[in-house]
Amino acid sequence: MTSVLPDGFCFGVAMSGFQVEGGFNGPGEPANNWCWWERSGRVEPSGIGVDFWNRYEEHLDRAAETGCDMVRIGVEWARVEPSEGVVDSSALDRYEAILGAVRDRAMQPMVTLHHFTHPAWLGDDFWIAPDASDRFAAWAEVAVGRLAPLCRHWVTLNEINVMAMGGYLFGLMPPGRRASPIEAAIAADNMLAAHVRAYEVVHRARPDAVVTTNNASVSVYELDRMLVDTLLARSAGVGREDIDAWLAERRDRWYREIAAPSIAERAVRLLTRKAAPRASAASPSPQSELPGRALEAVYSSAHPLTLDVVGIDYYDPVATHHVRLPGRRTAGGRSWMFARELWDDPPYPEGLVSYCRANAAQEVPVWVIENGMCNRVRNGRSYVRSDGWDRPRYLRENVAAVVAAIDAGWPVGGYLHWSLVDNYEWGSYEPRFGIYGVDRERGLRVRQTDSMGFDAAGEYRRIIEGLRTGDRSVLAARR
C-alpha cells in the first residue's frame, strides 16, 4: 500500500515558548507583556510552565515517539532581548540546541517569532506604535540570523486576528481594552506590515524558507481571510488602487464557501462589513489610513508574494458560537462569562474541509498549523466534556477532514495538533489541550494518557502510521 498523503506532507505538534518554557515574569526573570497581569493577580502566574526550557529533550522524545515529522516551537523575544538593545547570547545558544535536538530526532522544526508575547520594555501598546514593524524586523534579524541554518519553516506572527481582537475588542489579552475597533485595525495593520518585513528577513537568510502567518479560522471575512487576501493581492495582479474592489470580490467568494449557519451570523457579517475600513477611502479619517502600512509593505517588497503557505488554526470558526448567556452549565459547574469556555467549544470536523477549500488560493498550499480540543482540569480534578467527545475521536475525525480535502484536490501540506502536552493557556492552567496530560499537583508529572485518561498520543501515532502506508481504516471509529 502507498500513502494517501501528498509528497512532503507533515504531521506534527504545536507549542509556544511562553506556554511551555517556564521562567517568565518572576523576580529576576525575563518579563513579557503579560507580566503586569500576572503580578496583579488578574491571571494565574505562568510559573514554570512545563519546564520545557530545561526538559526539552524528554518532551521532544515524546513527539518523536508519536511519529511526528515536525514540531512547532516559539523563540521568545523577551528571553533573547530582556532589556532594550541587550541580547542574551546564551538564550540563543539554548534555542540552537533545541532546534538541533528536533533535527536529531528526524523531525523538522517550525519556529514562531511572535506568539502573543513581546518584551515588557516595549509596553502594552507596542502594536499600535508607528515603528512597530521596524522594531519587529530588527528582532527577526537577531533570531533568524542565528537560527536560519537549523530551520526552514517559520511563522512570523501567530494569529494576528486574535491579537488584534483579543487586545482591543474583547479585553482577553494585554493591553486588555474593549470595543476599540480603530486601535484593533491599527494593530492588525502594523502586524501585517511586520509579517512582510520578517518574511524578507527570513528569505534573505534562507532562500528556501517556507514562511507563513497563521490566522485563527473565523467565519467573518474581515476577521480572518481579509488579512490573508491583503498579503496575496499584489501576487494576484491587483493594483493598489483596485484593492477595495478585489477584497469585495474575495469576500463574496469566502461567503459562498463558508455558509452562514444562522440569522445572527448573517447579521454579524453585515455589521462587520459596514464597519470595516476601506483601503482607498476618499475622506480623511483614521479608517482611510488602514491598512496603509500593510499595503505599503506588500507593494514595496522585493517579493511579489509574501506568504509561502496559508496557515490556518482551526477550532470552532463560527463567530456567533462564542457568545453565550451567563449562568449556563459547563464542565465543573456554571459559567458566568458572556463568552463560551474553551472546553465547551463544539468540535466541527466537517467544517475543516470547507476551510481548507476556502483558504486555497493562487496555488498557495494550505497548512493546518493548529487544531485541538480542550477539556477542563481544576485543582487536579479532570472533568469530562459535556458533549461526550474525547481526544482520540477528535483526532480521527479532524485528520479525516484533512484527508477529504486532499482527496478533493486541495493543496493541504501539513497538520499540526495543538498541543503536545498540557500547557499554560493564556492566563490559566485549567484548559487542557495536550495529547499528553500533565499532573501539575504531582511535580509536573507527564502522563502516558491525556488529562481525560485517553491514549491520545497512541491514537495519533496509529493514524500517522496508517495513513503513511495507505490504511484509511485508521480513521474509522474504534469499537
MARMARDO-821839 format. One record per residue (C-alpha): residue number from 1; residue in one letter; x, y, z. Coordinates in steps of 0.001 Angstrom, whole numbers, plus 500000, padded with zeros to 6 digits. Last residue first. Layout:
MARMARDO-821839
+------+------+--------+--------+--------+
: resi : resn :   east :  north :     up :
+------+------+--------+--------+--------+
:  NUM :    A :      X :      Y :      Z :
...
+------+------+--------+--------+--------+
END
This chain:
MARMARDO-821839
+------+------+--------+--------+--------+
: resi : resn :   east :  north :     up :
+------+------+--------+--------+--------+
:  479 :    R : 484975 : 499549 : 518757 :
:  478 :    R : 487169 : 502116 : 517015 :
:  477 :    A : 485620 : 504784 : 514781 :
:  476 :    A : 487214 : 504839 : 511320 :
:  475 :    L : 490233 : 506986 : 510542 :
:  474 :    V : 492692 : 504119 : 510997 :
:  473 :    S : 490775 : 502296 : 508258 :
:  472 :    R : 492404 : 504578 : 505715 :
:  471 :    D : 495483 : 502366 : 505506 :
:  470 :    G : 497650 : 503884 : 502762 :
:  469 :    T : 501025 : 503193 : 504393 :
:  468 :    R : 501599 : 506755 : 505569 :
:  467 :    L : 497948 : 506924 : 506548 :
:  466 :    G : 498338 : 504016 : 508958 :
:  465 :    E : 501477 : 505265 : 510676 :
:  464 :    I : 500026 : 508716 : 511250 :
:  463 :    I : 496680 : 507418 : 512493 :
:  462 :    R : 498289 : 504893 : 514873 :
:  461 :    R : 500651 : 507577 : 516245 :
:  460 :    Y : 497730 : 509922 : 516827 :
:  459 :    E : 495851 : 507168 : 518630 :
:  458 :    G : 498851 : 506407 : 520813 :
:  457 :    A : 499195 : 510085 : 521663 :
:  456 :    A : 495509 : 510286 : 522552 :
:  455 :    D : 495603 : 507306 : 524892 :
:  454 :    F : 492627 : 508507 : 526894 :
:  453 :    G : 492638 : 509330 : 530627 :
:  452 :    M : 490937 : 512724 : 530463 :
:  451 :    S : 494268 : 514522 : 531068 :
:  450 :    D : 495852 : 512772 : 528091 :
:  449 :    T : 497485 : 509414 : 528598 :
:  448 :    Q : 501104 : 508451 : 529223 :
:  447 :    R : 501184 : 511103 : 531939 :
:  446 :    V : 503706 : 513881 : 532392 :
:  445 :    R : 504461 : 514509 : 536066 :
:  444 :    L : 504787 : 518235 : 536636 :
:  443 :    G : 505546 : 517772 : 540327 :
:  442 :    R : 502429 : 515908 : 541337 :
:  441 :    E : 499903 : 518764 : 541540 :
:  440 :    R : 500741 : 519770 : 537987 :
:  439 :    D : 499733 : 516386 : 536643 :
:  438 :    V : 500411 : 516933 : 532941 :
:  437 :    G : 498397 : 515165 : 530243 :
:  436 :    Y : 499930 : 514023 : 526956 :
:  435 :    I : 497819 : 514618 : 523844 :
:  434 :    G : 497712 : 518075 : 525343 :
:  433 :    F : 494824 : 520562 : 525110 :
:  432 :    R : 493967 : 521345 : 528740 :
:  431 :    P : 492106 : 524463 : 529903 :
:  430 :    E : 492532 : 524842 : 533698 :
:  429 :    Y : 496147 : 526084 : 533607 :
:  428 :    S : 495087 : 529702 : 533335 :
:  427 :    G : 496031 : 533118 : 531972 :
:  426 :    W : 496861 : 532403 : 528384 :
:  425 :    E : 496574 : 528596 : 528272 :
:  424 :    Y : 499663 : 527477 : 530148 :
:  423 :    N : 500377 : 523957 : 528946 :
:  422 :    D : 499032 : 520420 : 528630 :
:  421 :    V : 501432 : 518480 : 526428 :
:  420 :    L : 501962 : 518013 : 522674 :
:  419 :    S : 499323 : 520534 : 521606 :
:  418 :    W : 497677 : 521584 : 519430 :
:  417 :    H : 497955 : 519177 : 516516 :
:  416 :    L : 499941 : 520070 : 513425 :
:  415 :    Y : 498616 : 519033 : 510002 :
:  414 :    G : 500559 : 519614 : 506800 :
:  413 :    G : 500578 : 520209 : 503062 :
:  412 :    V : 496964 : 520737 : 502046 :
:  411 :    P : 496737 : 521554 : 498333 :
:  410 :    W : 493009 : 520932 : 497656 :
:  409 :    G : 492279 : 518120 : 495205 :
:  408 :    A : 489129 : 516696 : 496702 :
:  407 :    D : 491141 : 513772 : 498104 :
:  406 :    I : 493344 : 516287 : 499929 :
:  405 :    A : 490276 : 517930 : 501484 :
:  404 :    A : 488961 : 514501 : 502494 :
:  403 :    V : 492345 : 513686 : 504052 :
:  402 :    V : 492170 : 516896 : 506118 :
:  401 :    A : 488618 : 516002 : 507189 :
:  400 :    A : 489817 : 512525 : 508213 :
:  399 :    V : 492509 : 514235 : 510301 :
:  398 :    N : 489702 : 516082 : 512053 :
:  397 :    E : 487599 : 512972 : 512602 :
:  396 :    R : 490381 : 510733 : 513857 :
:  395 :    L : 491967 : 513351 : 516113 :
:  394 :    Y : 488665 : 514318 : 517716 :
:  393 :    R : 487798 : 510677 : 518302 :
:  392 :    P : 491122 : 510143 : 520068 :
:  391 :    R : 490568 : 513393 : 522036 :
:  390 :    D : 487237 : 512510 : 523614 :
:  389 :    W : 483790 : 513940 : 522924 :
:  388 :    G : 480987 : 513409 : 525426 :
:  387 :    D : 479214 : 516721 : 524757 :
:  386 :    S : 479558 : 517905 : 528372 :
:  385 :    R : 483295 : 517275 : 528314 :
:  384 :    V : 484538 : 515127 : 531151 :
:  383 :    Y : 486087 : 516928 : 534087 :
:  382 :    S : 489599 : 516284 : 535402 :
:  381 :    R : 490315 : 517066 : 539041 :
:  380 :    G : 493801 : 518293 : 539938 :
:  379 :    N : 492637 : 521618 : 541283 :
:  378 :    R : 490624 : 522167 : 538109 :
:  377 :    V : 491172 : 520243 : 534876 :
:  376 :    R : 488968 : 521165 : 531928 :
:  375 :    N : 488933 : 519774 : 528404 :
:  374 :    C : 490027 : 521391 : 525166 :
:  373 :    M : 490235 : 520074 : 521613 :
:  372 :    G : 492894 : 520706 : 519011 :
:  371 :    N : 493864 : 522061 : 515611 :
:  370 :    E : 496851 : 524288 : 514915 :
:  369 :    I : 499074 : 524898 : 511875 :
:  368 :    V : 496667 : 523335 : 509389 :
:  367 :    W : 498689 : 524057 : 506269 :
:  366 :    V : 497278 : 525339 : 502994 :
:  365 :    P : 499369 : 525498 : 499837 :
:  364 :    V : 499435 : 528647 : 497675 :
:  363 :    E : 498166 : 527679 : 494212 :
:  362 :    Q : 496519 : 531077 : 493768 :
:  361 :    A : 494009 : 530295 : 496505 :
:  360 :    A : 493197 : 527508 : 498954 :
:  359 :    N : 491690 : 529124 : 502054 :
:  358 :    A : 488085 : 528353 : 501093 :
:  357 :    R : 488884 : 524704 : 500336 :
:  356 :    C : 490774 : 524116 : 503591 :
:  355 :    Y : 488014 : 525960 : 505433 :
:  354 :    S : 485304 : 523856 : 503820 :
:  353 :    V : 487073 : 520605 : 504680 :
:  352 :    L : 487550 : 521810 : 508261 :
:  351 :    G : 483810 : 522344 : 508582 :
:  350 :    E : 483211 : 518601 : 508778 :
:  349 :    P : 485447 : 518485 : 511850 :
:  348 :    Y : 483219 : 520758 : 513965 :
:  347 :    P : 484052 : 520005 : 517589 :
:  346 :    P : 481901 : 522143 : 519888 :
:  345 :    D : 483833 : 524651 : 522024 :
:  344 :    D : 482671 : 523979 : 525594 :
:  343 :    W : 486164 : 523328 : 526949 :
:  342 :    L : 487215 : 526753 : 525682 :
:  341 :    E : 484522 : 528482 : 527762 :
:  340 :    R : 481892 : 530437 : 525862 :
:  339 :    A : 481993 : 534208 : 526152 :
:  338 :    F : 479354 : 536049 : 528177 :
:  337 :    M : 481004 : 534678 : 531303 :
:  336 :    W : 479147 : 533445 : 534352 :
:  335 :    S : 479937 : 529792 : 533760 :
:  334 :    R : 478328 : 527074 : 535824 :
:  333 :    G : 479818 : 523976 : 537426 :
:  332 :    G : 482657 : 521567 : 536674 :
:  331 :    A : 482161 : 521305 : 532910 :
:  330 :    T : 479650 : 523975 : 531955 :
:  329 :    R : 476098 : 524837 : 532827 :
:  328 :    R : 474790 : 528264 : 531858 :
:  327 :    G : 474856 : 531211 : 534231 :
:  326 :    P : 475960 : 533821 : 531719 :
:  325 :    L : 474393 : 533881 : 528247 :
:  324 :    R : 476646 : 532704 : 525428 :
:  323 :    V : 478748 : 534323 : 522712 :
:  322 :    H : 481388 : 532139 : 521054 :
:  321 :    H : 479016 : 530385 : 518672 :
:  320 :    T : 478354 : 533717 : 516940 :
:  319 :    A : 481793 : 533709 : 515295 :
:  318 :    V : 481632 : 530225 : 513785 :
:  317 :    P : 485263 : 529048 : 513499 :
:  316 :    D : 485317 : 526371 : 516206 :
:  315 :    Y : 488963 : 525193 : 516294 :
:  314 :    Y : 491095 : 525515 : 513177 :
:  313 :    D : 494352 : 527431 : 513124 :
:  312 :    I : 495091 : 528161 : 509478 :
:  311 :    G : 498397 : 528792 : 507735 :
:  310 :    V : 498320 : 529833 : 504091 :
:  309 :    V : 501701 : 528803 : 502697 :
:  308 :    D : 504570 : 530757 : 501165 :
:  307 :    L : 503195 : 534185 : 502034 :
:  306 :    T : 504981 : 537338 : 500903 :
:  305 :    L : 504215 : 537132 : 497179 :
:  304 :    P : 505598 : 539856 : 494898 :
:  303 :    H : 508859 : 539665 : 496884 :
:  302 :    A : 511158 : 542701 : 496821 :
:  301 :    S : 508524 : 544366 : 498964 :
:  300 :    S : 507167 : 547807 : 498089 :
:  299 :    Y : 503610 : 546681 : 497340 :
:  298 :    V : 503229 : 544466 : 500402 :
:  297 :    A : 504934 : 546868 : 502838 :
:  296 :    E : 502913 : 549870 : 501652 :
:  295 :    L : 499783 : 547731 : 501779 :
:  294 :    A : 500473 : 546736 : 505373 :
:  293 :    R : 501285 : 550292 : 506431 :
:  292 :    G : 498107 : 551651 : 504866 :
:  291 :    P : 495546 : 549109 : 506026 :
:  290 :    L : 494056 : 551447 : 507004 :
:  289 :    E : 494693 : 555188 : 506587 :
:  288 :    S : 491126 : 555889 : 505471 :
:  287 :    Q : 489817 : 554403 : 508719 :
:  286 :    P : 491523 : 557062 : 510839 :
:  285 :    S : 489710 : 559689 : 508781 :
:  284 :    P : 490328 : 561701 : 505627 :
:  283 :    S : 487554 : 561080 : 503079 :
:  282 :    A : 488450 : 559173 : 499934 :
:  281 :    A : 488677 : 555657 : 501315 :
:  280 :    S : 491234 : 553601 : 499368 :
:  279 :    A : 491960 : 550850 : 501897 :
:  278 :    R : 488424 : 550842 : 503197 :
:  277 :    P : 487957 : 550281 : 506924 :
:  276 :    A : 485438 : 547650 : 508086 :
:  275 :    A : 482341 : 548911 : 509913 :
:  274 :    K : 479834 : 548119 : 507162 :
:  273 :    R : 481287 : 544662 : 506553 :
:  272 :    T : 481328 : 543913 : 510270 :
:  271 :    L : 477653 : 544802 : 510559 :
:  270 :    L : 476702 : 542585 : 507624 :
:  269 :    R : 478721 : 539613 : 508830 :
:  268 :    V : 477332 : 539935 : 512344 :
:  267 :    A : 473772 : 539990 : 510964 :
:  266 :    R : 474407 : 536884 : 508854 :
:  265 :    E : 475711 : 535070 : 511931 :
:  264 :    A : 472655 : 536075 : 513940 :
:  263 :    I : 470367 : 534802 : 511180 :
:  262 :    S : 472086 : 531423 : 511412 :
:  261 :    P : 474538 : 528984 : 509820 :
:  260 :    A : 476177 : 531477 : 507426 :
:  259 :    A : 477805 : 529482 : 504608 :
:  258 :    I : 481578 : 529460 : 504236 :
:  257 :    E : 482397 : 528777 : 500560 :
:  256 :    R : 479978 : 531266 : 499029 :
:  255 :    Y : 480833 : 533623 : 501872 :
:  254 :    W : 484523 : 533488 : 501015 :
:  253 :    R : 483858 : 534150 : 497330 :
:  252 :    D : 481800 : 537241 : 498159 :
:  251 :    R : 484560 : 538485 : 500458 :
:  250 :    R : 487131 : 537889 : 497709 :
:  249 :    E : 485110 : 540034 : 495332 :
:  248 :    A : 484921 : 542796 : 497939 :
:  247 :    L : 488676 : 542447 : 498518 :
:  246 :    W : 489229 : 542956 : 494809 :
:  245 :    A : 487080 : 546077 : 494698 :
:  244 :    D : 488914 : 547557 : 497677 :
:  243 :    I : 492373 : 546692 : 496329 :
:  242 :    D : 491985 : 548397 : 492962 :
:  241 :    E : 494224 : 551405 : 493683 :
:  240 :    R : 496931 : 549070 : 494977 :
:  239 :    G : 496955 : 547197 : 491719 :
:  238 :    V : 495805 : 543588 : 491754 :
:  237 :    G : 497953 : 541152 : 489778 :
:  236 :    A : 497237 : 538198 : 492035 :
:  235 :    S : 500747 : 538482 : 493500 :
:  234 :    R : 499856 : 542002 : 494625 :
:  233 :    A : 496657 : 540919 : 496370 :
:  232 :    L : 498046 : 537972 : 498347 :
:  231 :    L : 499038 : 539791 : 501554 :
:  230 :    T : 495760 : 541728 : 501701 :
:  229 :    D : 493986 : 538456 : 500904 :
:  228 :    V : 495457 : 536911 : 504057 :
:  227 :    L : 494166 : 539733 : 506253 :
:  226 :    M : 490766 : 539596 : 504558 :
:  225 :    R : 490593 : 535884 : 505387 :
:  224 :    D : 490102 : 536304 : 509115 :
:  223 :    L : 488170 : 538979 : 510966 :
:  222 :    E : 487048 : 540829 : 507830 :
:  221 :    Y : 485678 : 537601 : 506360 :
:  220 :    V : 483532 : 536539 : 509334 :
:  219 :    S : 483629 : 532739 : 509756 :
:  218 :    V : 486780 : 532810 : 511866 :
:  217 :    S : 489755 : 530453 : 511497 :
:  216 :    A : 492586 : 531600 : 513762 :
:  215 :    N : 495072 : 533167 : 511403 :
:  214 :    N : 498516 : 531707 : 510772 :
:  213 :    T : 501426 : 533718 : 509423 :
:  212 :    T : 503640 : 531956 : 506925 :
:  211 :    V : 507210 : 531373 : 505808 :
:  210 :    V : 508746 : 528394 : 503999 :
:  209 :    A : 512479 : 529043 : 503632 :
:  208 :    D : 514462 : 528071 : 500527 :
:  207 :    P : 516126 : 531497 : 500316 :
:  206 :    R : 517462 : 531299 : 503892 :
:  205 :    A : 518933 : 534459 : 505409 :
:  204 :    R : 517430 : 536803 : 502841 :
:  203 :    H : 514240 : 534766 : 502913 :
:  202 :    V : 513904 : 535099 : 506686 :
:  201 :    V : 514431 : 538868 : 506698 :
:  200 :    E : 512004 : 539436 : 503824 :
:  199 :    Y : 509274 : 537444 : 505578 :
:  198 :    A : 510019 : 539450 : 508739 :
:  197 :    R : 509251 : 542718 : 506911 :
:  196 :    V : 506087 : 541266 : 505411 :
:  195 :    H : 504944 : 539959 : 508790 :
:  194 :    A : 505649 : 543334 : 510400 :
:  193 :    A : 503423 : 545031 : 507820 :
:  192 :    L : 500656 : 542576 : 508702 :
:  191 :    M : 501266 : 543299 : 512386 :
:  190 :    N : 501086 : 547049 : 511851 :
:  189 :    D : 497762 : 546787 : 510017 :
:  188 :    A : 496370 : 544395 : 512642 :
:  187 :    A : 497331 : 546840 : 515399 :
:  186 :    I : 495789 : 549779 : 513517 :
:  185 :    A : 492583 : 547787 : 512975 :
:  184 :    A : 492339 : 546875 : 516660 :
:  183 :    E : 493018 : 550515 : 517585 :
:  182 :    I : 490170 : 551588 : 515322 :
:  181 :    P : 487871 : 548894 : 516713 :
:  180 :    S : 488283 : 549861 : 520384 :
:  179 :    A : 485362 : 547999 : 521976 :
:  178 :    R : 487374 : 546555 : 524843 :
:  177 :    R : 490920 : 547067 : 526051 :
:  176 :    G : 493036 : 544353 : 527628 :
:  175 :    P : 496541 : 545537 : 526733 :
:  174 :    P : 497139 : 542645 : 527013 :
:  173 :    M : 494833 : 539687 : 526456 :
:  172 :    L : 491108 : 538970 : 526607 :
:  171 :    G : 489885 : 542569 : 526565 :
:  170 :    F : 487303 : 541868 : 523849 :
:  169 :    L : 487932 : 544460 : 521129 :
:  168 :    Y : 491457 : 545820 : 521594 :
:  167 :    G : 493757 : 543082 : 522867 :
:  166 :    G : 491774 : 539975 : 522000 :
:  165 :    M : 490618 : 541338 : 518646 :
:  164 :    A : 494050 : 542460 : 517452 :
:  163 :    M : 495905 : 539501 : 518915 :
:  162 :    V : 493248 : 537087 : 517631 :
:  161 :    N : 493462 : 538422 : 514063 :
:  160 :    I : 497255 : 538342 : 514051 :
:  159 :    E : 497106 : 534677 : 514961 :
:  158 :    N : 500799 : 533849 : 515489 :
:  157 :    L : 503340 : 536197 : 513995 :
:  156 :    T : 506264 : 535254 : 511730 :
:  155 :    V : 505724 : 531513 : 511462 :
:  154 :    W : 508806 : 529838 : 510035 :
:  153 :    H : 509805 : 526591 : 508329 :
:  152 :    R : 513425 : 526103 : 507150 :
:  151 :    C : 515233 : 525858 : 510483 :
:  150 :    L : 518765 : 524964 : 511553 :
:  149 :    P : 520746 : 527305 : 509287 :
:  148 :    A : 518128 : 530039 : 509985 :
:  147 :    L : 518714 : 530055 : 513763 :
:  146 :    R : 521339 : 532703 : 514447 :
:  145 :    G : 520467 : 535400 : 511921 :
:  144 :    V : 516824 : 534426 : 512185 :
:  143 :    A : 516646 : 535451 : 515833 :
:  142 :    V : 518534 : 538748 : 515608 :
:  141 :    E : 517198 : 539815 : 512211 :
:  140 :    A : 513660 : 538961 : 513333 :
:  139 :    W : 514040 : 541298 : 516302 :
:  138 :    A : 515071 : 544118 : 513949 :
:  137 :    A : 512056 : 543371 : 511757 :
:  136 :    F : 509856 : 543595 : 514849 :
:  135 :    R : 511234 : 547020 : 515714 :
:  134 :    D : 510620 : 548286 : 512193 :
:  133 :    S : 507082 : 546827 : 512162 :
:  132 :    A : 506223 : 548517 : 515461 :
:  131 :    D : 507573 : 551961 : 514471 :
:  130 :    P : 504175 : 553708 : 514346 :
:  129 :    A : 503134 : 552260 : 517741 :
:  128 :    I : 499783 : 550427 : 517716 :
:  127 :    W : 501415 : 547038 : 518213 :
:  126 :    F : 503530 : 548109 : 521191 :
:  125 :    D : 500546 : 549162 : 523265 :
:  124 :    D : 501381 : 547178 : 526380 :
:  123 :    G : 504964 : 548405 : 526629 :
:  122 :    L : 508130 : 547661 : 524651 :
:  121 :    W : 510047 : 547102 : 527909 :
:  120 :    A : 507705 : 544206 : 528631 :
:  119 :    P : 509308 : 542163 : 525876 :
:  118 :    H : 506893 : 540646 : 523351 :
:  117 :    T : 504219 : 537961 : 523597 :
:  116 :    F : 501220 : 536742 : 521580 :
:  115 :    H : 503290 : 534067 : 519773 :
:  114 :    H : 505983 : 536071 : 517982 :
:  113 :    L : 508908 : 534530 : 516096 :
:  112 :    T : 507344 : 531096 : 515628 :
:  111 :    V : 509783 : 528366 : 514604 :
:  110 :    M : 508858 : 525184 : 512727 :
:  109 :    P : 511368 : 522457 : 513465 :
:  108 :    Q : 511721 : 519393 : 511260 :
:  107 :    M : 511852 : 515924 : 512778 :
:  106 :    A : 514434 : 513156 : 512431 :
:  105 :    R : 515118 : 513069 : 516193 :
:  104 :    D : 518478 : 514831 : 515748 :
:  103 :    R : 516579 : 517584 : 513916 :
:  102 :    V : 514482 : 518383 : 516985 :
:  101 :    A : 517564 : 518228 : 519208 :
:  100 :    G : 519352 : 520677 : 516918 :
:   99 :    L : 516424 : 523056 : 517174 :
:   98 :    I : 516588 : 522820 : 520972 :
:   97 :    A : 520370 : 523324 : 520998 :
:   96 :    E : 520061 : 526402 : 518794 :
:   95 :    Y : 517383 : 527722 : 521163 :
:   94 :    R : 519809 : 527183 : 524057 :
:   93 :    D : 522587 : 529091 : 522309 :
:   92 :    L : 520099 : 531884 : 521537 :
:   91 :    A : 519417 : 532145 : 525258 :
:   90 :    S : 523164 : 532188 : 525956 :
:   89 :    S : 523525 : 535079 : 523504 :
:   88 :    D : 521360 : 537296 : 525695 :
:   87 :    V : 520882 : 540363 : 523508 :
:   86 :    V : 520792 : 543770 : 525207 :
:   85 :    G : 519349 : 546511 : 522955 :
:   84 :    E : 516303 : 547041 : 525123 :
:   83 :    S : 516417 : 544701 : 528079 :
:   82 :    P : 515389 : 541016 : 528146 :
:   81 :    E : 516366 : 540574 : 524477 :
:   80 :    V : 516581 : 536787 : 523970 :
:   79 :    R : 514145 : 535894 : 526753 :
:   78 :    A : 511677 : 538662 : 525905 :
:   77 :    W : 511776 : 537745 : 522213 :
:   76 :    E : 510737 : 534169 : 522935 :
:   75 :    V : 511530 : 531702 : 520179 :
:   74 :    G : 508481 : 529509 : 519750 :
:   73 :    I : 508089 : 525839 : 518905 :
:   72 :    R : 506401 : 523847 : 516150 :
:   71 :    V : 507497 : 520243 : 515943 :
:   70 :    M : 507530 : 518373 : 512634 :
:   69 :    D : 507633 : 514865 : 511215 :
:   68 :    C : 505702 : 513379 : 514128 :
:   67 :    G : 505544 : 509639 : 514792 :
:   66 :    T : 504270 : 509764 : 518376 :
:   65 :    E : 507663 : 508551 : 519581 :
:   64 :    A : 509237 : 511634 : 518006 :
:   63 :    A : 506883 : 513975 : 519839 :
:   62 :    R : 507509 : 512152 : 523105 :
:   61 :    D : 511282 : 512347 : 522646 :
:   60 :    L : 510855 : 516084 : 522051 :
:   59 :    H : 509369 : 516408 : 525536 :
:   58 :    E : 512235 : 514422 : 527046 :
:   57 :    E : 514769 : 516598 : 525256 :
:   56 :    Y : 513096 : 519874 : 526173 :
:   55 :    R : 513454 : 519353 : 529901 :
:   54 :    N : 515234 : 522567 : 530907 :
:   53 :    W : 513419 : 525150 : 528794 :
:   52 :    F : 510421 : 522817 : 528519 :
:   51 :    D : 509784 : 523320 : 532237 :
:   50 :    V : 506063 : 522527 : 531797 :
:   49 :    G : 505214 : 526149 : 532529 :
:   48 :    I : 507462 : 527048 : 535481 :
:   47 :    G : 505398 : 529974 : 536633 :
:   46 :    S : 502679 : 531129 : 534240 :
:   45 :    P : 501029 : 533107 : 537028 :
:   44 :    E : 497223 : 532836 : 537119 :
:   43 :    V : 495592 : 535920 : 535660 :
:   42 :    R : 494435 : 539288 : 537042 :
:   41 :    G : 496637 : 538683 : 540072 :
:   40 :    S : 498487 : 541998 : 539697 :
:   39 :    R : 501819 : 540285 : 539012 :
:   38 :    E : 500402 : 538046 : 536289 :
:   37 :    W : 498508 : 540837 : 534517 :
:   36 :    W : 501532 : 543130 : 534695 :
:   35 :    C : 503866 : 540413 : 533396 :
:   34 :    W : 501795 : 539533 : 530329 :
:   33 :    N : 503783 : 541939 : 528105 :
:   32 :    N : 506988 : 539975 : 528698 :
:   31 :    A : 509450 : 539900 : 531568 :
:   30 :    P : 512713 : 537974 : 531667 :
:   29 :    E : 513267 : 536518 : 535150 :
:   28 :    G : 514961 : 538163 : 538138 :
:   27 :    P : 511764 : 538052 : 540192 :
:   26 :    G : 509016 : 536343 : 538153 :
:   25 :    N : 507688 : 537336 : 534738 :
:   24 :    F : 509000 : 534362 : 532794 :
:   23 :    G : 510751 : 531140 : 533809 :
:   22 :    G : 508625 : 528491 : 532159 :
:   21 :    E : 509201 : 527005 : 528717 :
:   20 :    V : 505727 : 525672 : 527908 :
:   19 :    Q : 503233 : 528482 : 527311 :
:   18 :    F : 505809 : 531216 : 526757 :
:   17 :    G : 507575 : 529225 : 524045 :
:   16 :    S : 504551 : 528199 : 522020 :
:   15 :    M : 503577 : 524628 : 521123 :
:   14 :    A : 502491 : 522715 : 518026 :
:   13 :    V : 502512 : 519026 : 517163 :
:   12 :    G : 503320 : 517357 : 513869 :
:   11 :    F : 502318 : 515572 : 510719 :
:   10 :    C : 503991 : 516726 : 507529 :
:    9 :    F : 503070 : 516125 : 503879 :
:    8 :    G : 506209 : 516061 : 501717 :
:    7 :    D : 504670 : 514034 : 498932 :
:    6 :    P : 500880 : 514100 : 499108 :
:    5 :    L : 499089 : 511803 : 501570 :
:    4 :    V : 497198 : 508594 : 500814 :
:    3 :    S : 500468 : 506745 : 501351 :
:    2 :    T : 501097 : 503593 : 499380 :
:    1 :    M : 500000 : 500000 : 500000 :
+------+------+--------+--------+--------+
END
